[in-house]
């Protein structure tokens, strides 16, 4: 865990006519690739028949022209890119999930993390449900399916299911006739929709994916809102809205989202510029150049430069063929990728006092490596500024930090961290300024629990990423022990 990990991106399209909707989903997922690089998948609805394909790997490698041809035409489709915060990383847990039940079928894609998934799964298993994956997304699909059997419509089933689902979930759901999009009551994860010139409605985790398919942004889906897309138009169900204080994950602005996205009315690019300006005011320093760690540190570095008057420079060249370091499974693989991901520009930093801007420090491994690169390139001083506060608490709503064990700020003081990563000084964004990132158009509230410990929803009793795998292992051991006793 050398860097922060996020979980997924979701995409959906409802077209007024039958066509090659899989291609649109492909482009949408490509624009959301930064949100997950473990697996991806697409499901297409052709007059109630759902065809799907999913596998581990990147969108460009998995969704080939042959796959798009085999998915065929339809008037609806949904897609998913994954980094799992619950369950293992194999093809088994790839999405979308397709369910066939007595009233028809359904496909579902999920971004987020349920806090009561373990308890719900135990309850479902005791009632006879058989699970094929170890992700909380299958738990959601079971709950909705159980409600669908006794509901008049899919949207009624979804609404009833929301009373049982706790935690973070943005969903796109495809039934034989409808496309449904919804956010949990807190709005932890983003979701928006728009329209193309041909009248197709498009749903995506970020507005940048709407642009990728030529759709015009209409609006963000509200926390707790269920939006139904069907042949007669769009309907909004708001019975779950305004029940909680909205709590969008503030790290969407700091790191997760693409800078060209607009989330809950706020430009991600502008929010990062503000973060850099706040850092310059809080942690001024005498220096010659400001540089940012590509990609999410660059906007904050520009903001720092503008506020401080210190010139901005391009300090690193990033290998564009290497994915986000933190998403690569396995610590050894991540460290190997850091070595070839960034190269310092010696002409920019040699003989200079450098202000280095990055979005976060989690474990400190990556930060230490980057600082060494600058030292080796001739920087005389390195002053690190971080556009997020120190990580002090686990996240239970979709970010892969489930304990304090690997958080460097929990184990060391700032002076100690300075020595560990090798910088001359270190400054973090304050928690107060995190809540000011929205500027003149702030959303109603952020979740900053990873910084301040104020959790807006309940905290789960079982928190490990592999909690379902562990449950299966414990059950197997228990049966073996019972067999030996007999």
C-alpha positions as CSV (number, residue, x, y, z in Angstrom):
1,X,0.0,0.0,0.0
2,X,2.5,2.6,-1.2
3,X,-0.4,4.8,-2.4
4,X,-4.1,5.1,-2.0
5,X,-6.4,2.8,-3.9
6,X,-9.9,3.4,-5.0
7,X,-12.4,0.9,-6.3
8,X,-14.4,1.3,-9.5
9,X,-15.9,3.3,-12.4
10,X,-19.4,2.6,-13.8
11,X,-21.0,3.6,-17.0
12,X,-24.4,3.0,-18.7
13,X,-26.3,4.0,-21.8
14,X,-30.0,3.9,-22.7
15,X,-30.7,4.5,-26.4
16,X,-34.0,5.2,-28.1
17,X,-33.1,2.7,-30.9
18,X,-31.1,-0.5,-31.3
19,X,-27.5,0.0,-32.2
20,X,-23.9,-0.7,-31.3
21,X,-24.2,0.5,-27.6
22,X,-21.2,-1.6,-26.6
23,X,-18.9,0.7,-28.4
24,X,-20.2,3.7,-26.5
25,X,-19.6,1.8,-23.2
26,X,-16.1,0.9,-24.4
27,X,-15.2,4.6,-24.9
28,X,-16.8,5.5,-21.6
29,X,-14.9,2.9,-19.7
30,X,-11.7,4.0,-21.4
31,X,-12.2,7.5,-20.0
32,X,-12.8,5.9,-16.5
33,X,-9.8,3.6,-16.6
34,X,-8.0,5.7,-13.9
35,X,-10.6,4.5,-11.4
36,X,-9.7,0.8,-11.7
37,X,-7.2,-1.4,-13.7
38,X,-7.8,-4.9,-12.3
39,X,-10.7,-5.9,-14.5
40,X,-13.5,-4.6,-16.7
41,X,-16.7,-5.7,-18.4
42,X,-19.7,-4.8,-20.5
43,X,-23.3,-6.2,-20.5
44,X,-25.6,-5.4,-23.4
45,X,-29.4,-5.7,-23.4
46,X,-31.0,-6.8,-26.6
47,X,-34.8,-6.8,-26.2
48,X,-34.5,-8.5,-22.7
49,X,-31.6,-10.8,-23.7
50,X,-28.5,-9.8,-21.8
51,X,-25.1,-10.7,-23.2
52,X,-22.0,-9.9,-21.2
53,X,-18.2,-10.2,-21.2
54,X,-15.7,-9.5,-18.5
55,X,-12.1,-10.4,-17.6
56,X,-9.1,-9.2,-15.7
57,X,-7.0,-6.5,-17.5
58,X,-7.3,-3.1,-19.0
59,X,-10.2,-2.0,-21.2
60,X,-8.1,-1.7,-24.4
61,X,-6.9,-5.3,-23.9
62,X,-10.1,-7.0,-22.8
63,X,-12.8,-5.2,-24.8
64,X,-11.5,-6.1,-28.3
65,X,-13.3,-5.4,-31.6
66,X,-14.2,-9.1,-31.6
67,X,-15.7,-8.9,-28.1
68,X,-17.8,-5.9,-29.2
69,X,-19.0,-7.8,-32.2
70,X,-20.0,-10.8,-30.1
71,X,-21.9,-8.6,-27.6
72,X,-24.0,-7.5,-30.6
73,X,-26.5,-4.7,-30.8
74,X,-29.0,-3.5,-28.2
75,X,-30.6,-0.4,-26.9
76,X,-29.0,-0.5,-23.4
77,X,-25.6,-1.4,-22.0
78,X,-23.6,-1.0,-18.8
79,X,-19.9,-1.3,-18.0
80,X,-17.5,-1.4,-15.2
81,X,-13.8,-1.0,-14.4
82,X,-12.6,-2.4,-11.1
83,X,-10.2,-2.1,-8.3
84,X,-11.6,-4.3,-5.6
85,X,-11.9,-3.1,-2.0
86,X,-13.9,-6.2,-1.1
87,X,-12.9,-9.6,-2.4
88,X,-10.0,-11.0,-4.4
89,X,-8.8,-9.6,-7.8
90,X,-9.6,-12.4,-10.1
91,X,-12.1,-12.7,-13.0
92,X,-14.6,-14.2,-10.6
93,X,-15.2,-10.7,-9.1
94,X,-15.2,-8.8,-12.3
95,X,-18.4,-6.9,-13.1
96,X,-21.1,-6.3,-14.3
97,X,-23.0,-9.1,-12.5
98,X,-25.8,-10.6,-14.4
99,X,-28.7,-12.2,-12.5
100,X,-31.6,-14.3,-14.0
101,X,-34.6,-14.6,-11.7
102,X,-38.3,-15.6,-11.9
103,X,-39.4,-12.2,-13.1
104,X,-36.7,-11.7,-15.8
105,X,-33.1,-10.7,-15.5
106,X,-30.9,-7.9,-14.4
107,X,-27.3,-6.6,-14.8
108,X,-25.6,-4.5,-12.2
109,X,-22.4,-2.5,-11.8
110,X,-21.3,-1.0,-8.5
111,X,-18.9,1.6,-7.2
112,X,-18.4,1.8,-3.4
113,X,-18.3,-0.5,-0.4
114,X,-21.1,-1.7,1.9
115,X,-20.4,-1.5,5.6
116,X,-23.0,-4.3,6.4
117,X,-22.2,-6.6,3.5
118,X,-20.8,-9.3,5.8
119,X,-23.9,-9.4,8.0
120,X,-26.2,-9.4,4.9
121,X,-24.2,-12.2,3.3
122,X,-24.4,-14.4,6.4
123,X,-28.2,-13.8,6.5
124,X,-28.6,-14.7,2.9
125,X,-26.5,-17.8,3.2
126,X,-28.6,-19.0,6.1
127,X,-31.7,-18.6,4.0
128,X,-30.2,-20.8,1.2
129,X,-28.5,-18.3,-1.1
130,X,-25.4,-19.6,-2.9
131,X,-22.7,-17.1,-3.8
132,X,-20.3,-17.3,-6.7
133,X,-18.1,-14.3,-5.9
134,X,-16.5,-12.8,-2.8
135,X,-17.5,-9.2,-3.6
136,X,-20.2,-7.1,-1.8
137,X,-21.7,-6.3,-5.3
138,X,-23.2,-9.8,-5.4
139,X,-24.7,-9.1,-2.0
140,X,-26.4,-6.0,-3.5
141,X,-27.7,-8.1,-6.4
142,X,-29.2,-10.7,-4.1
143,X,-31.0,-8.1,-1.9
144,X,-32.4,-6.3,-5.0
145,X,-33.5,-9.7,-6.5
146,X,-35.2,-10.7,-3.3
147,X,-37.1,-7.5,-3.3
148,X,-37.9,-7.7,-7.0
149,X,-39.8,-11.0,-6.5
150,X,-42.4,-9.2,-4.4
151,X,-42.4,-5.8,-6.0
152,X,-44.4,-4.4,-8.9
153,X,-41.3,-2.9,-10.7
154,X,-37.5,-2.9,-10.7
155,X,-37.4,0.6,-9.3
156,X,-39.7,-0.3,-6.4
157,X,-37.4,-3.3,-5.7
158,X,-34.3,-1.0,-5.7
159,X,-36.0,1.5,-3.4
160,X,-36.9,-1.2,-0.9
161,X,-33.4,-2.6,-1.1
162,X,-31.9,0.8,-0.2
163,X,-33.5,0.5,3.2
164,X,-31.2,-2.5,3.9
165,X,-28.0,-1.4,2.2
166,X,-25.6,0.6,4.3
167,X,-22.5,2.4,3.3
168,X,-21.2,3.6,-0.1
169,X,-22.9,2.5,-3.4
170,X,-23.3,4.2,-6.7
171,X,-25.1,1.8,-9.1
172,X,-26.2,1.3,-12.6
173,X,-28.8,-1.4,-13.1
174,X,-30.2,-2.7,-16.3
175,X,-33.5,-4.6,-16.5
176,X,-35.1,-5.8,-19.7
177,X,-36.8,-2.4,-20.2
178,X,-35.1,0.1,-18.0
179,X,-31.8,1.6,-17.0
180,X,-31.6,2.7,-13.4
181,X,-28.9,4.8,-11.7
182,X,-28.7,5.6,-8.0
183,X,-26.5,6.9,-5.3
184,X,-26.5,6.0,-1.6
185,X,-28.2,8.4,0.8
186,X,-24.8,10.0,1.8
187,X,-23.6,10.3,-1.8
188,X,-20.1,8.9,-1.0
189,X,-19.3,8.2,-4.6
190,X,-20.1,10.4,-7.6
191,X,-22.6,9.7,-10.4
192,X,-24.0,11.9,-13.2
193,X,-25.9,11.7,-16.4
194,X,-26.1,13.4,-19.8
195,X,-27.5,13.1,-23.3
196,X,-26.1,12.5,-26.7
197,X,-27.3,14.3,-29.9
198,X,-29.2,11.2,-30.9
199,X,-31.3,11.2,-27.7
200,X,-29.4,8.5,-25.8
201,X,-29.1,8.9,-22.1
202,X,-25.6,8.2,-20.6
203,X,-24.7,7.6,-16.9
204,X,-21.2,7.7,-15.6
205,X,-19.1,8.0,-12.5
206,X,-17.5,11.1,-13.8
207,X,-18.5,13.8,-16.3
208,X,-15.2,13.2,-18.3
209,X,-16.8,9.9,-19.5
210,X,-19.8,11.7,-20.8
211,X,-17.5,13.9,-23.0
212,X,-15.8,10.8,-24.3
213,X,-19.0,9.6,-26.0
214,X,-20.1,13.1,-27.1
215,X,-22.8,13.4,-24.4
216,X,-23.8,16.8,-22.9
217,X,-23.7,16.9,-19.1
218,X,-27.2,17.3,-17.6
219,X,-26.7,17.0,-13.9
220,X,-25.3,15.0,-11.0
221,X,-27.6,12.4,-9.5
222,X,-28.5,13.5,-5.9
223,X,-27.5,11.5,-2.9
224,X,-30.3,9.0,-2.3
225,X,-31.9,9.6,-5.7
226,X,-33.0,6.8,-8.1
227,X,-33.2,7.9,-11.7
228,X,-35.1,5.7,-14.2
229,X,-34.4,5.8,-17.9
230,X,-37.0,4.2,-20.1
231,X,-38.7,4.7,-23.5
232,X,-41.1,7.3,-22.1
233,X,-38.2,9.5,-20.8
234,X,-36.6,10.0,-17.4
235,X,-38.1,9.7,-13.9
236,X,-36.6,10.7,-10.6
237,X,-37.5,9.0,-7.3
238,X,-36.5,11.0,-4.3
239,X,-37.9,9.3,-1.3
240,X,-34.4,8.5,0.0
241,X,-33.1,12.0,-0.6
242,X,-32.3,14.5,2.2
243,X,-32.3,11.8,4.9
244,X,-28.6,12.2,5.6
245,X,-26.1,15.0,5.4
246,X,-24.4,14.5,1.9
247,X,-20.8,13.2,2.4
248,X,-19.0,13.0,-0.9
249,X,-15.6,11.5,-0.5
250,X,-13.3,14.5,-0.6
251,X,-10.5,12.5,-2.1
252,X,-12.4,12.5,-5.3
253,X,-11.3,16.1,-5.6
254,X,-7.8,15.5,-4.3
255,X,-6.8,12.4,-6.2
256,X,-9.4,10.0,-7.6
257,X,-11.2,11.9,-10.3
258,X,-9.8,13.2,-13.5
259,X,-9.1,16.9,-13.5
260,X,-11.4,17.6,-16.4
261,X,-14.4,16.2,-14.4
262,X,-17.0,18.2,-12.6
263,X,-18.4,16.5,-9.5
264,X,-21.4,17.8,-7.6
265,X,-21.1,21.2,-9.2
266,X,-17.4,21.6,-8.5
267,X,-14.5,21.5,-11.0
268,X,-11.9,19.0,-9.9
269,X,-9.2,21.1,-11.6
270,X,-10.2,24.2,-9.7
271,X,-10.4,22.3,-6.4
272,X,-6.8,21.2,-6.8
273,X,-5.6,24.7,-7.7
274,X,-7.2,25.8,-4.4
275,X,-5.5,23.1,-2.5
276,X,-2.1,24.3,-3.8
277,X,-2.9,27.9,-3.0
278,X,-3.9,26.9,0.6
279,X,-0.6,25.0,0.9
280,X,1.3,28.1,-0.1
281,X,-0.4,30.2,2.5
282,X,0.0,27.6,5.3
283,X,3.5,26.4,4.5
284,X,5.5,29.1,2.7
285,X,9.2,28.4,2.0
286,X,12.1,30.0,0.2
287,X,12.6,28.1,-3.0
288,X,13.5,28.4,-6.7
289,X,11.0,26.1,-8.4
290,X,7.6,24.3,-7.8
291,X,7.0,20.9,-9.4
292,X,4.2,18.4,-9.1
293,X,4.2,14.7,-9.1
294,X,2.2,13.6,-12.2
295,X,-0.6,13.5,-12.6
296,X,-2.8,14.6,-9.7
297,X,0.0,16.7,-8.1
298,X,0.4,19.0,-11.1
299,X,-2.7,21.1,-10.6
300,X,-1.9,21.7,-6.9
301,X,1.6,22.6,-7.9
302,X,0.3,25.3,-10.3
303,X,-1.9,26.6,-7.5
304,X,1.0,26.7,-5.1
305,X,3.2,28.5,-7.7
306,X,0.5,31.1,-8.5
307,X,-0.1,31.9,-4.8
308,X,3.6,31.9,-3.7
309,X,5.1,33.6,-6.8
310,X,7.7,30.8,-7.1
311,X,8.0,29.7,-10.7
312,X,6.3,26.4,-11.8
313,X,8.4,23.9,-13.7
314,X,8.0,20.5,-15.2
315,X,10.1,18.3,-12.9
316,X,9.1,14.8,-14.0
317,X,8.3,13.0,-17.2
318,X,5.8,10.2,-16.7
319,X,5.8,7.0,-18.7
320,X,2.3,7.1,-20.1
321,X,2.3,3.3,-20.6
322,X,2.5,2.6,-16.9
323,X,-0.8,2.6,-15.0
324,X,-1.4,4.2,-11.6
325,X,1.1,2.6,-9.3
326,X,-1.2,2.0,-6.4
327,X,-3.7,0.1,-8.5
328,X,-1.1,-2.5,-9.6
329,X,-1.7,-5.6,-7.3
330,X,1.2,-6.7,-5.1
331,X,3.7,-4.5,-3.3
332,X,6.7,-5.8,-5.2
333,X,5.0,-5.0,-8.6
334,X,4.1,-1.5,-7.4
335,X,7.6,-0.7,-6.3
336,X,9.0,-2.0,-9.6
337,X,6.6,0.2,-11.5
338,X,7.6,3.3,-9.5
339,X,11.2,2.8,-10.7
340,X,10.2,3.1,-14.3
341,X,7.1,5.4,-14.0
342,X,8.8,8.7,-13.3
343,X,12.0,10.3,-14.6
344,X,13.2,13.7,-13.2
345,X,14.2,16.4,-15.6
346,X,17.6,17.3,-14.5
347,X,17.7,20.7,-16.2
348,X,14.7,21.8,-14.1
349,X,15.9,20.8,-10.7
350,X,19.7,20.7,-10.7
351,X,21.1,23.3,-8.3
352,X,17.6,24.3,-7.3
353,X,15.6,24.5,-4.1
354,X,12.6,22.5,-5.0
355,X,9.0,22.6,-3.7
356,X,7.6,19.1,-4.5
357,X,3.7,18.8,-4.5
358,X,2.0,15.4,-4.2
359,X,-1.6,14.5,-3.4
360,X,-0.9,12.3,-0.4
361,X,1.5,10.2,1.6
362,X,0.1,6.8,2.7
363,X,3.0,4.5,3.6
364,X,5.9,6.8,2.5
365,X,7.5,4.3,0.2
366,X,6.7,6.1,-3.1
367,X,7.4,9.5,-1.6
368,X,10.9,8.4,-0.4
369,X,11.7,7.1,-3.9
370,X,10.6,10.3,-5.6
371,X,12.6,12.4,-3.3
372,X,15.7,10.3,-4.0
373,X,15.2,10.8,-7.7
374,X,15.3,14.6,-7.2
375,X,18.4,14.4,-5.0
376,X,20.2,12.3,-7.6
377,X,19.2,14.8,-10.3
378,X,20.9,17.6,-8.4
379,X,18.2,19.3,-6.3
380,X,19.9,21.1,-3.4
381,X,16.8,21.2,-1.2
382,X,13.4,19.3,-1.4
383,X,10.4,20.8,0.4
384,X,7.4,18.5,0.2
385,X,3.9,19.8,0.3
386,X,0.9,17.5,0.3
387,X,-2.5,18.5,-1.0
388,X,-4.3,16.4,1.6
389,X,-4.1,16.2,5.4
390,X,-2.3,13.2,7.1
391,X,-4.1,9.9,6.8
392,X,-4.9,8.8,10.4
393,X,-8.0,6.5,10.0
394,X,-9.2,3.6,8.0
395,X,-11.8,4.2,5.2
396,X,-14.9,1.9,5.1
397,X,-16.6,3.5,2.1
398,X,-14.6,2.3,-0.9
399,X,-11.0,3.4,-0.4
400,X,-8.6,0.5,0.3
401,X,-7.3,1.5,3.7
402,X,-8.9,-0.9,6.2
403,X,-6.5,-0.4,9.1
404,X,-4.1,2.1,10.6
405,X,-1.2,-0.3,10.5
406,X,0.4,0.9,7.2
407,X,-0.4,4.6,7.6
408,X,2.9,6.4,8.2
409,X,1.2,9.4,9.9
410,X,-0.2,7.1,12.5
411,X,3.3,5.8,13.5
412,X,5.5,8.9,13.1
413,X,5.5,12.6,13.8
414,X,6.1,15.1,10.9
415,X,9.8,15.6,11.8
416,X,10.2,11.8,11.8
417,X,8.4,11.5,8.4
418,X,10.7,14.2,7.0
419,X,13.7,12.1,7.9
420,X,12.2,8.8,6.6
421,X,11.3,10.2,3.2
422,X,14.4,12.5,3.0
423,X,12.9,16.0,2.7
424,X,14.1,19.3,4.1
425,X,10.6,20.2,5.2
426,X,7.1,18.7,5.0
427,X,3.7,20.4,5.1
428,X,0.2,19.0,4.8
429,X,-3.1,20.6,3.8
430,X,-5.2,21.4,6.9
431,X,-8.5,19.6,7.6
432,X,-10.3,22.9,7.7
433,X,-9.1,23.8,4.2
434,X,-10.2,20.4,2.8
435,X,-13.8,21.5,3.4
436,X,-13.1,24.7,1.4
437,X,-12.0,23.0,-1.8
438,X,-15.4,23.6,-3.3
439,X,-14.8,27.4,-3.3
440,X,-17.8,29.6,-4.0
441,X,-19.9,26.6,-5.0
442,X,-19.4,24.0,-2.3
443,X,-21.4,20.8,-2.1
444,X,-23.4,20.2,1.0
445,X,-20.8,18.2,2.7
446,X,-17.7,16.0,2.4
447,X,-16.6,12.8,4.0
448,X,-13.1,13.4,5.5
449,X,-13.2,10.6,8.0
450,X,-9.8,9.3,6.9
451,X,-8.4,12.6,8.1
452,X,-10.5,13.5,11.1
453,X,-12.2,10.3,12.2
454,X,-15.7,11.7,11.8
455,X,-17.5,8.8,10.1
456,X,-20.9,9.9,8.6
457,X,-22.2,6.3,8.5
458,X,-21.7,3.3,10.7
459,X,-18.4,1.4,10.9
460,X,-18.5,-2.3,10.0
461,X,-17.5,-5.0,12.4
462,X,-15.7,-7.0,9.7
463,X,-13.3,-4.7,7.7
464,X,-10.7,-6.7,5.8
465,X,-10.7,-6.7,2.0
466,X,-10.7,-10.5,2.0
467,X,-13.3,-10.9,4.7
468,X,-15.5,-13.2,2.6
469,X,-12.5,-15.4,1.6
470,X,-11.5,-15.5,5.3
471,X,-15.1,-16.5,6.2
472,X,-15.0,-19.4,3.7
473,X,-11.6,-20.5,5.1
474,X,-12.8,-20.3,8.7
475,X,-15.9,-22.4,7.8
476,X,-13.8,-25.0,6.1
477,X,-11.5,-25.3,9.1
478,X,-14.4,-25.6,11.4
479,X,-15.9,-28.4,9.4
480,X,-12.5,-30.2,9.3
481,X,-12.2,-29.9,13.1
482,X,-15.8,-31.2,13.5
483,X,-14.9,-34.2,11.2
484,X,-11.8,-35.1,13.2
485,X,-13.8,-35.0,16.5
486,X,-16.3,-37.5,15.1
